[in-house]
Amino acid sequence: MPQEDILAVKREKLATLQKEGRDPFRTTKYDVTHHAQEIRDSFDSLEGQTVRVAGRMMFKRKMGKASFCNCLDRSGKIQIYVARDSVGEAAYDDFKKYMDVGDIVGVEGEVFRTQAGEISVHAKTLTLLSKALKPLPEKFHGLTDTDTRYRQRYVDLIMNEEVRETFEKRSRIIKEIRNFLDGRDFIEVETPMLVTNAGGAAARPFETHFNALNEDMKLRISLELYLKRLIVGGMERVYEIGRVFRNEGVDTRHNPEFTLMELYQAYTDYYGMMELTESMFRYLAEKVCGSTKFTYNGIEIDFGKPFERMTMNECIKKYADVDFDQVADDEAAKALAREHKIEFEDFHKKGDIVNLFFEAYCEEKLIQPTFIMDHPIEISPLTKKKPDDPSKVERFELFINTWEMCNAYSELNDPIDQRERFAAQDALAAAGDEEANHTDEDFLNALEIGMPPTGGIGYGVDRLVMLLTDSPAIRDVLFFPTLKSISN
């Protein structure tokens, strides 16, 4: 039947029900007693008992005096046996005539097992709770078009069980992150999304205007600077899980709005953050995947072994055979970049070149969990210098499956040094670097009040979910990823 005819038939059925005073959209509630998986799990105790289930009809087979359908709720599907002698002739005719695949139905009946061995509900009453006016995708092929899946996630969740499982697993991951941090005496907090100075990361912000104050504002690109203010205030252990916004491109690992978790702990350093991260990732794998070993894209990742640790310069020496500890200055570094055909900007310094070498030669080699430590100071404006080498900072990034999974520092708490770093960032911004930080006077004021030695870290929650759910793209773990608008 042509699509327009299917739509017309559905609306005609609704119009008939409404004309007869049986408008399904007037139903305000339905008391559900059990879900599908619960019935299967507890069949021995529920057999012969009356239950009330509700969900979307995904299958319907009309027969003579008895028919079958199934009901999809949040836990899965349960078969419904609909017999004319049990529900009554009028109700049975309504079931065959007015209830279609895609409709939301409520069923009251007894739990039993069919002769074929399938656990089912023998319906006593059926209630049409909502009429679907558009059909679901054709049952044998489902919903496979990627763009449609992302744009119509509600249909994707209905048609693809593995998608629902991914997002349920995402919820468990975030729950277990909270459980882990709560067990370490952290406090969960919330900080502003709308800010005047979007600092804490190298990223271009989204900009807007606040009419009431007649001020330009930005959406936050990180959580860092406000959480550090709370450390100054004496809270000692804080974390936040929240959305941040970066005005950048979209690919398999990047979405302009994404979920970031940052935590800060007073009286520790980046080594403390390494221990916390390794322990937390191991804990999450055990809780969510059932083992410290799991597979991503056919490759086994092992969280059970101690995570490898390398400095950035050691890693570059290993994979590019270049020892930046022996490179004298900016010009020598740029000469090496030209020799290795690595593009750079005129304003880049030696530390920027080091980072470009790392990105070009090293990231793709880092499959098993590896802490990359001691970054150049030029790319780390909020980080404490290494006491024995002020050209580097106490910072690490954790790489797994070639991805940066988190970024951590021994936090810079010297307000004089921080002001100098901000000044350098302002100069970069003036030279055209749209991702540079800007001086934040209130944050400097907080540091002048006094911040204790602190370890801090930021985690990309979406990438962690991708890893633990074996999902190929960030869009697969975001309910509603950012997509280019299309005309309706």
N, C-alpha and C positions, 0 to 999 in steps of 0.2 A: 504494500500500500504506500502511495506517495506520502512524503513527510507532512505536507499540508493537510492531507486527509486524516492522518493520525492525530494531528493537533486538533482538527475540527471535531473528531469523534470524542476526544477527551473532554473538550469544552461542552459538548452536547450532553455528555453524561453528568458533568457537574451541574449544568443548567437544569437538568431534569431533577436531580436530587434537591437542588435549592428550591425549585418550584413546588416540590412535595414537602417542603419544610424539613429536609434532612441534610442541610448544608454541613459538610464535614468540617468546614473552617470555623463553625460556631462551637465546636468541641474545645473546651478549655483545659482539660486534664484527663489523664488516664493512669490509674493506680497500678504501677508495675510491681510485681512481687519477686520476679526472678529474671535473670538474663540467660542467654543460650548456653554459655560455657558453664555456668553454675548448674544448670539442669543436667548437662552431660556429666559433670564432675560428681554430682550428688544423686545420680540416678537411683541407686539402691534405696535411699531414704525417701526420694520424691516419687517413685513409681506409684501410680494410683492416686497421687495427691493433685489437688487443683492448683494451678498456677495462672498468673496473668503476665503475658509477655507483650512487648510492642516493638515495632521496628518497620523496616522497609521490605515490601514484598519483592523478592528478587527472582522468583520462579513461580509459575502457576501451570498446573496441568488439569484441565477440566475433563471430567469423565461423566458417567451417568448419574448414579446416586451418591457418589463419593469422589472427591477431588483432593489434590495435594498442592500445597504451596510451601514456600519457606519464608522465614522472617529474619532479616538481618538487623541485629542490634550492635551495640558497641563491642560486644565480646565475640561476635560471629553469627553463624546461621543456625536456626533450629527448624526442623521440618514440622509443618502443620497438616494434620489430617482433618479434612472438612467433609462430614457426612450429612446428607439431607435429614436423616432420621434424628441426628443429634442437635443440629442447629435450627431445624424447622424448615419447611418448604419455602416460605417467603425469604428467609435469611439466606437460604442456599441459592435461590434465584438471584438475589442481590449480589452475592459473592461472585457468581458467574458473570453477571451482567455489568456490574459497576466497579468491582475491585480489580485493578490492573497491576501488572508488574510496575514497580516504581512508587506505588501508593504507600502511605504510612498506615499501618493497621494495628489494632489491638486485639489480642486473642486471649480468651479465658478457656481453660480446658484441663483435661487430666494428662499427666505424664505417662507414657507407655512406650513399649518397644514394638515396632512393626515385625511382621513375619520375616522381612528381609534383614532384621536386626538393627534398624536405625531408630535411635532415640527420637521421639516425636511428642507433639502435644495434640491430643484428640480434642478438637474445638467444640465448645458448648455455645459460645457466643463470639461473634466477630464484629468489630467496630471500625468503620472507616474514619481515620483520624485526620487525614490530609490527602487531598487528591493531587497527584502529580500531573501537571498540564503539559509537560514535555517528556518524551520517552528517554529512557536510559540508552547508552550505546548498545549496539547489537551484541547479544550475550556471548557469541562464540569468539568474537574478536576483541571485545572489551574496549577499553580506552587506552590506546597505545601512542597516539600522536603526542609527542613531548610538549609542544607548545600549548596544546589544548589542556593537557594534564595540569600544567602550571597555572594557566589562566582560569581553569574551572576545577580548582582543587577539591571542591565539594563533590564533584562527580568522580574525580580520581579516587577519593577516599571510599566512595561507595563501591567502585568497580574493582579496585586493586587491594587485596588483603595485605600484601607486603608493604604497601604505602602506609596503611593504618599502623602496622607493626613498627615501622620506622619511627613514626611520630610518637607512638606510645613509649618506644625505647628512648627517644629524646627526652621525654618527660621524666623517665626513670633516671637518666644520666644527671639531669639538673637536680632532681631530688637527692640523689646520692652525693653530689657535690656539696649540697647544703648539709647533709648529714655528716660528711667528713669534716667540713669546716666547723660546724657546730661542736663536733667532738674535740676540736682543738681550741675551743673557747673564742671563736671569732663571732663578731656581731654583724648581721646583715643590715645595710643601710641603703638609702636612696639619695642621690644627688641630682642637681639640675640638668635637664636636657637642653634648655634654652639658655645660652650664655653670651656674654659680650666678647669673651676672648676664648676661642676654641683651641686650647693647648693640650699638651701631654702626648702628642704624636706628630709624626711627619705626614700630614695629609691635608688635602684641600677641603674646607668645610662647605656645607650648604649655608646660604645666607638668606635672611628674611628681615622683615621690619616689624617692630612692635609699635602699633599705632598709638596705644594709650600713652606711652612714654616718648613717642616720636624718636625711637632709637633703633639703629640697626643691630640685629642680633644674629647669632649663629647657632646651628645645631651642634651639639658636642661631638668631638671626634674621639674622645677617650674619657675615662673616668678619673684619671690620675690626680689632677691638681686639687679637686675638692676632697677626695679621700685623704690626701696628705694633710689637708687642713684639719681633718678630724683627728689624725695622729697628733698634730700640734695640740689639739684640744684635750689630749690625754686618753683617747679611746683605745689606743694600743693595738687592737686587732680588729680590723674592719674589712668587709668585702661587699661588693655590689655586683649583681648580675643584671645587665640592662642593655638596651639598644643604644648603639652609637651610629653616627652617620658620616660617611666620607664620600665626597663628590668625585668619584673615580669610576673607572670602567667596570664592566661586568664580565666575569669569566667563570670557569668551573669552581674557583675558590674564592671569588670576590662578589659581594653584593653591596650596593651603596648603603643599605642599613643592615646591620648584623648584630649578633649578641656577643657582648664582651663581658668577661668577668675579670675584675681586678681586685686584688687583696693587698693589704699592707699590714706589716707586723713590726712593732717597735722592738728595739734591742736585739735585732738579728741582722744578717747581711745576705748577700746573694747566695752564699753557700747554704744558709738556712732555707732559702727559697728553692734551691735544688732538692734538698731533702724532702721538703713539703710536696713539691711537684711529683717527684718520683713515687713517693708514698701514695699520693692521691690518684695518680694515673693507674698504679697497680691495683689500688682499692676499687676504682671504677670498673676496670676490666673484670675483676673477680665478681663484683656485684651484678654487672649488667650483662657480661658475656659468659660468666660462669667459669672463666679461666684467665690466667695471665697471658695465655697465648690465644691469638685470634687471627683471622685471615682478612686481608684487604686486597681486593683485586687479584686474588690468587697467591698473594705473598704472605707468608706467616710473619706476624709481628710478635715479638716476645717482650712483654713487660716484666717477666719474672727475673731476668738477669739485671745486674747493675747497669744503669744507663752509662754509655761511654761519655767521656769528657775530653774536649780538645779546645785549645785556644783558637781564635779565628786565624791567627798567623800560622799555627801548626797545621790547621786544616788546609790552608792555601798551599803551604809548602808540600803537603802530602799529595795533593791532587793537581797542582799547577806547577810544582817545582820552582816556586818563587818564594824567597825568604824576605818578607817585608821588614823583619827586624834588622836587616842589613841595608835597607833602602834609606838614604840619607835625608831626603827632603821632598817637597811637593813636586819639583821639576823632575827629579829622578823617578818618582812614582808615575808621573804623566808619560814619561818616556817609555816606561815599561808597558803602560796601557796602550800606547801607540804600537809598540812592538807586538803586542798580543791582540791587536785589533779590537780593543775594548773602548767603546765610545764614552766620552765624559764631557762635562761642561767646563767652561773657562774658570768658573769660581770654585771648582772642586779642589780639595786639598788632598794630602796623602791619605788621610783616613777614609775619605770618600772613595778613593781609588782602591784601597784595600777592600772595602765593601763591595765594589763592582767586581773585583776579582773573585771574591767569595761567591757572589751570585752566579757568575759565569762558570766557575770550575767546580764548585763544591756542593751546592744545594742538591743537585740531582744525584749525588752519591750517597746521601744520608738517608738510608732506609730504616734501619733499626734506631731506637731512641738514642739521640746524641745531643749532649749539651755543648753548644759552641759558646766559648767564654772570651772575655777580655776584649771587647770591641774598641775601635778607635774613638777618641774623645769627640772628633768632629761630627759623628753621627749619633751622639748620645748626650744631648744637652741637659738632661735631668739626672745624670748618674754620677756617683762619687768616683773620683780618680783613684787609680791604683797607687798606693803609697810608694812603691818601688819603681813605677813607670808612669809618670803623669800624662804621657801621650795616649794611655789606654784607661779604660774605666772598668769598674766591677759590675759587669753586665753579662748575662747569658741569654741565648735563645735555645729552645728545645726544638730539634728537627726530628720528624718521624715521617717516613714515606715521602721524603724530599720536601715536606711542608714545614713551615715555621708554625709551631703549635703554641708557643708562648714567648714572652719577652720579660726579662726580670732584671732588677738592679739592686745594688746597694745604693739606696736613695741619697741624692745630694742634699745635705742639710745645711750647708754653708751658704748663708744668704749673699755674702760678698762674691763668692765664686759663681753662684747661681745668676746674679745680676750680670756678671761678665759673659756667662754663657748665653743669656737672653740677648745681650747686646750683639753678640756674634750672629745669633739667629735673625735679629732685626736687620743686620747688614745683608744677610743672605736673602731675606725677603725683598729688600730694596734692590738687590741685584737681579731679582726676577724669580726667585725660588718660591713658588706658590704653596709649597708644603712646609715652609719654615715656621717655627714657633714665633710668638711675639712676647715681648715683655709683659708679665702679669704682675702689676704692682701690689695687688692685694695678696697674691701668693707670696711675694717677697716679704711683705709685711708679716705674714704668718711665720715665715722662716726666721725673721728677726725676733719674733716672740720666743722661738726656740723649738726645733723639732729633734727628737731623740734619734740616735742611729736606727735606721729602719730598712727592712727588706721589703721590696714590692714586686708585684708580678701581674701581668695581664695575659689572659687566655682567650683565644678565639673559640668560643663554645661551639659554633657551627662546624668548624673543622674537626673538633673532637667528636662531635656526633657523627659526622661523615665517616671518620675512622672506625668508630665502634659499631656502626651499622652497615659498613661496607657499601656506602653510597658514593656514586661516581662524581656528583656535582653538588655544590652548595644549595642549588635550587631544590635538590631532592630532600633536603632537611629543613627547608623553610616552608611553612604552610603557604605563604603568599609572596614569592620572590618578586623582585622588581622587574617589570617587563615594559617594553615600549608599547605605548597606547595604540589601540587599533579602533577604527570607527565601528560603531555597532550596526 
